[in-house]
Amino acid sequence: MQKILNFIDGEFKAGTGGEFANKFPTTGEIFAEVSAAGKSDVDAAVGAARSALKGPWGRMSVPERVSLLRKLADGINARFDEFLAAEIRDTGKPRSIASHIDIPRGAANFNVFADQILTASTETFEMKTPDGGDALNYALRGPRGVIAVVCPWNLPLLLMTWKVAPALACGNTVVVKPSEETPATATLLGEVMNEVGIPRGVYNVVHGFGPSAAGEFLTSHPDVDGITFTGETGTGEAIMKAAANGVRPVSLELGGKNAGIIFDDADIGATLEGIGRSCFANTGQVCLGTERLYVQRDIYDQVCEGLAQKARSYRMGDPFDQATTMGTVISAEHRDKVISYYDKARASGAQILAGGGVPDIKGYEGGYWVEPTVWTGLDEDHPVVTEEIFGPCTHIRAFDTEEEGIALANNSPYGLATTIWSTNLGTAHRVSKQIEVGITWVNCWFLRDLRTPFGGSKASGIGREGGVHSLEFYSELRNVCIKL
């Protein structure tokens, strides 16, 4: 039985909060025991991070920090197979996905933000004083301090390093609280931190749950200077309330009920390929995924048939087999949640074009499987259409005019992402401007330039990360005014 420990001040340590089981979602079997951090352990991690700010880390130049960030990227890639196995064991996602996205992007984030901090600039202004003299204003960029990094379970390494990399680039120290479902790769990264010479206390990991546990102890800690979180909206609201004590800044990337809009001039083949990914990739466990799909009436039947065929084409089974194209959902609890929406759709008379249940996967009967599912026929106020399911499913509805398609897409309390499909350049620009989301893709999905702003509007979050936008959150700018 594997033991997963906390990583505090450069050492792996058992926590005082007991232990909890880590299960392999493909079989439901326990493969590791995770040591939970108690309040004293979180205090120690935050204290170590605070001390590291005043130690060698705090005295490093930007080029010195950049050199270490690049070594971190190399260190992850050098142990690629270990990170890959850990991620598959935690999540149940197929090798074909994790080896292509999770681990490469998890490593690449350190190089991306090394580049960003090397080229980041600040402002300088000359001005006249009231007595006719001259003055010079310039800005200094410094670290914000100790950053609490609270991570989700759907893309554990990728989304954790998406936050840790810019935080370290700016000279901060971090305490990471990975999801209790996926603790392995954050812990393994601690080994790489030591291997490449990151000073003690710069990177810390505490394991456990949220309320009255490690998550709450960390986000309410008075010595935490900023909190970054990716996850569901209810948890984000709780974190924002905790951050109000001490007036700590937050960066929150929260839930979504994302719409896709397909116009009748779209390239059908490319559209079905792209929409298939946006609806079903990572077993639908992507905050940017498409759970509402609006299709112009002339091609509605064609899209319905094509997407149903796509849903039926996935191969489920051993995630370590390169031929497997879809894994499980993360847990039995989440499977039950997803299936409850499948049941609601069926009970309300939805037309099920594909899926709608639990598949029987021989040899893996204990796994948390759900079928990729496509529905039509539900009202726009139905919970299946309005609430985030976070599973491999989508509801399709026809529309007639551009204005109607825009109105349907915007009819949501969420505003994270959308994907628009049209070969008309004017349509693409007009519609993109009017959709109330943080991220719009046209004729593509999940195509990410990491320099661009990333985040949601409405109930989908607050703040932007990516490129210089990450540097703005993870650093403090101070103005210096000198009268000459």
Phi, psi and omega in degrees: 000123180289143175248126179249117186255167171285157179238106187228125178056041175082006182230150176272126188224142172289143180269171180260009183258016181086198180228156173219159187275144172247122186252147174277111186300337182288332182238342185080005184272145175285127178239352180207152170251132184252132179275118184275140178277131170271183182299321180295327178290319177295319176301318181294320180294315179294321178296320178296319179295320179295317180294323182296333177298331183264356183264207182303325180300316182292341181262359181287147172281166178301313179300326178293317178295319180300319179300320179290323177299319179293324176294326176297315178300315179296323181293321176295315181295326178294333179247035185307312184295326178292315178296320181297313180297319180296319181292320179294317179300319182289319192254335186078005181284152183291151174305322183300332177270307186298324181284340182265328186243298194299306186283313178302316179290325177301320177285318185297332181303324180292322177290321180301313184278342168296316178297318184297313185290332178293330185253004181289138180239165173235176187268150172223131181228135170265146180212163175263141176271163180302333180269012177089002179277192181240151175219156181234128174251134171217154183255143175247136178257123178231165180293151177285326178137230178269122183251128172274124182246109183250119196248153177269176184260354187280324176224071196299309182287315183302310184283336176288312180289337173301334179259318183293320183299308178292329178298314179290323179303324181275359176094008177283172165243159188227150165238117184262132171243095178289163173302144176297342179280335189222070186271351197287310189288329175296323179290315179300325179298332176301322177298318180293322177304314179293321182298322186267356175094022173294129183301153179302140175089347181290321182235122181228149180229127175238136184255153175148193185262194185264273183299135179055029182214198188306319181299313179290319179302321183285309187289340178261004184290129184292341180266009172271130187263345179195153183229130174239134187216138168236128181167199185282158192296321180300317177293322177299321177296318179296320179293320180297323177294317179297323182290340179296329175287114184092358177053056179269138178288150178231151169234116189236118172249109194248204189286175179204157170227072196285142179257144167247143180235123180243118179269159189289352176261012181290154171285107190298316181299311180294324181295313181296323177295314181291317180292325175303317177294316185292334179272326193239348182303143180056033182057035177075004183267061179226125183300337182268002185292164184258110177253352174232130183230124181245125189235130179298142197301323185298333181245011185302308182298321181296318179291318179302313181294316182293320181289325176297319177298319178299316180299324182278354187270351185287145178254123180252151179156216183300117182291342178278352177274123182300337181282344179288131183246352176214134178258198179275176161276176195287330188204166176297322179297316181289323175303315181297323177297311181299314181295330177298325176287324175301318179294320178298318180298314181297316182296333181270006176084021177298145173276118183268110181276333178200147173073221177099007183206205181248122180283158176259105183257107185300131179088348182227039185296337180275359182281168186262069187269144168220152181276140168300132193227139176231128178238161164221170169094002179265152177289157182292342178263009179287142181305328178296332182266337186254335187255142179291123181264321179065044176223177184278075187207155176206151177249134183250137175222145178275152171221163184253308186251161177303317181298320179294318179299318179296315181298318179295317181297322183279353184278069182202146174287347180265162178203059183268299188211161172212161174229129186242136182235114180195146174264004179264117184298320179297316178301314182302314182289316181299313185289319180304322182291335188258351180278130188272071182220166177277335186223124176239129173252138177243121181057032177191177175203140176062027174269108192243119164266116189288359175274349187273158180292136183231126178161175185244171175243176182052228183281006182266005173141181179215132180094169179226140172234167185111131177056222181293339180293324173295318181298326179294323180284320187272009177222162174249133175260130178239132179268139174243124178246121182242122172278125185274000000 
